Amino acid sequence: MPDAIKGKNHTMMLDNRQKLVLTGAEDVNGFNEETVSVQTSNGLLIIKGQNLHIDKLNLETGDVTIDGKINAMQYLQSDNTRSRLSKLFK
């Protein structure tokens, strides 16, 4: 729990399933046109869709903007999940 207190505030705004604006991003673990993996202050966030691309990325401020058709978003908590996902993006 102390990590959540120390972490950046995390917000998410989805506009018309076409543009996702995130704050509180700590790292982008991997991405392609169908999946973007973002480590946030609240856990690992997986975004799935079509024609996805990262329009804005500033890890100093924690801001990320993703454009494309967004079909699903899911938070994952397991550290093991991160290593499995890293295999997908190689």
Secondary structure in CASP SS format (residue, H / E / C, confidence):
PFRMAT SS
TARGET T0000
AUTHOR 0000-0000-0000
METHOD secondary structure of the structure
MODEL  1
M C 1.00
P H 1.00
D H 1.00
A H 1.00
I H 1.00
K H 1.00
G C 1.00
K C 1.00
N C 1.00
H C 1.00
T E 1.00
M E 1.00
M E 1.00
L E 1.00
D E 1.00
N C 1.00
R C 1.00
Q C 1.00
K E 1.00
L E 1.00
V E 1.00
L E 1.00
T E 1.00
G C 1.00
A E 1.00
E E 1.00
D E 1.00
V E 1.00
N E 1.00
G E 1.00
F E 1.00
N C 1.00
E C 1.00
E C 1.00
T E 1.00
V E 1.00
S E 1.00
V E 1.00
Q E 1.00
T E 1.00
S C 1.00
N C 1.00
G E 1.00
L E 1.00
L E 1.00
I E 1.00
I E 1.00
K E 1.00
G E 1.00
Q E 1.00
N E 1.00
L E 1.00
H E 1.00
I E 1.00
D E 1.00
K E 1.00
L E 1.00
N E 1.00
L C 1.00
E C 1.00
T C 1.00
G C 1.00
D E 1.00
V E 1.00
T E 1.00
I E 1.00
D E 1.00
G E 1.00
K E 1.00
I E 1.00
N E 1.00
A E 1.00
M E 1.00
Q E 1.00
Y E 1.00
L E 1.00
Q C 1.00
S C 1.00
D H 1.00
N H 1.00
T H 1.00
R H 1.00
S H 1.00
R H 1.00
L H 1.00
S H 1.00
K H 1.00
L H 1.00
F C 1.00
K C 1.00
END
